[in-house]
Amino acid sequence: MLTFRTAEKGEVVAKELREKYGVDTKVIEWCAQDVDTIRNLAKEAKAWKGHVDVLMCNAGGNSNTSNHHFFDRSFSEPVW
């Protein structure tokens, strides 16, 4: 399952994964700041495969108020 802010962008990546690697791939529109899309993502994942094996969130960044390199940051710094 791939998440993108727009399904159209996600489908480009999903198509390549399907064709090049034979990966069963589903695209869901999702925004980390929108609770409704987060709830929908959970429902879609469960309906599609019944469970989630791995969840990786690569959303975000910061407000340019701290170091962008994760291991160079203090763990007490907020990330938003």
TARABEL-V49765 format. One record per residue. N is the residue number from 1. RES is the residue in three letters. PSI is psi in whole degrees, -180 to 180 (NA if undefined). OMEGA is omega in radians with two decimals (* if undefined). BURIAL is + if it has 16 or more other ideal C-beta (glycine too) atoms within 10 Angstrom, else -. Layout:
N_RES_PSI_OMEGA_BURIAL + N_RES_PSI_OMEGA_BURIAL
//
This chain:
1_MET_130_3.09_+ + 2_LEU_142_3.08_+ + 3_THR_136_3.10_+ + 4_PHE_157_3.06_+ + 5_ARG_-28_3.05_- + 6_THR_136_-3.11_- + 7_ALA_-33_-3.11_- + 8_GLU_-44_3.12_- + 9_LYS_-40_3.13_- + 10_GLY_-38_-3.12_+ + 11_GLU_-30_3.09_- + 12_VAL_-46_3.14_- + 13_VAL_-43_-3.12_- + 14_ALA_-41_3.13_+ + 15_LYS_-44_3.13_- + 16_GLU_-43_3.12_- + 17_LEU_-42_3.12_- + 18_ARG_-49_-3.06_- + 19_GLU_-43_-3.04_- + 20_LYS_-37_-3.03_- + 21_TYR_-4_-3.13_- + 22_GLY_29_-3.09_- + 23_VAL_128_3.04_- + 24_ASP_115_-2.97_- + 25_THR_135_3.08_+ + 26_LYS_140_3.14_- + 27_VAL_134_3.10_+ + 28_ILE_133_3.01_+ + 29_GLU_132_-3.03_+ + 30_TRP_141_3.05_+ + 31_CYS_127_-3.09_- + 32_ALA_-17_-3.13_- + 33_GLN_1_-3.08_- + 34_ASP_107_-3.07_- + 35_VAL_-37_-3.13_- + 36_ASP_-39_3.13_- + 37_THR_-28_3.07_+ + 38_ILE_-45_3.10_- + 39_ARG_-43_3.13_- + 40_ASN_-40_3.12_- + 41_LEU_-45_3.13_+ + 42_ALA_-44_3.12_- + 43_LYS_-44_-3.13_- + 44_GLU_-41_3.13_+ + 45_ALA_-46_-3.13_+ + 46_LYS_-41_-3.14_- + 47_ALA_-34_-3.06_- + 48_TRP_-51_-3.06_- + 49_LYS_-7_3.12_- + 50_GLY_-12_-3.11_- + 51_HIS_172_3.07_- + 52_VAL_122_3.11_- + 53_ASP_-45_-3.09_- + 54_VAL_136_3.06_- + 55_LEU_121_3.13_- + 56_MET_124_3.13_- + 57_CYS_117_3.14_- + 58_ASN_29_3.14_- + 59_ALA_148_2.93_- + 60_GLY_-151_-2.96_- + 61_GLY_-140_3.01_- + 62_ASN_-175_-3.07_- + 63_SER_23_-3.11_- + 64_ASN_28_3.12_- + 65_THR_-3_-3.13_- + 66_SER_176_-3.13_- + 67_ASN_135_-3.13_- + 68_HIS_-15_-3.10_- + 69_HIS_116_-3.01_- + 70_PHE_-49_-3.04_- + 71_PHE_-10_3.08_- + 72_ASP_1_-3.09_- + 73_ARG_156_3.02_- + 74_SER_138_3.12_- + 75_PHE_-11_3.09_- + 76_SER_-8_3.10_- + 77_GLU_137_3.02_- + 78_PRO_150_-3.13_- + 79_VAL_2_3.06_- + 80_TRP_NA_*_-
//
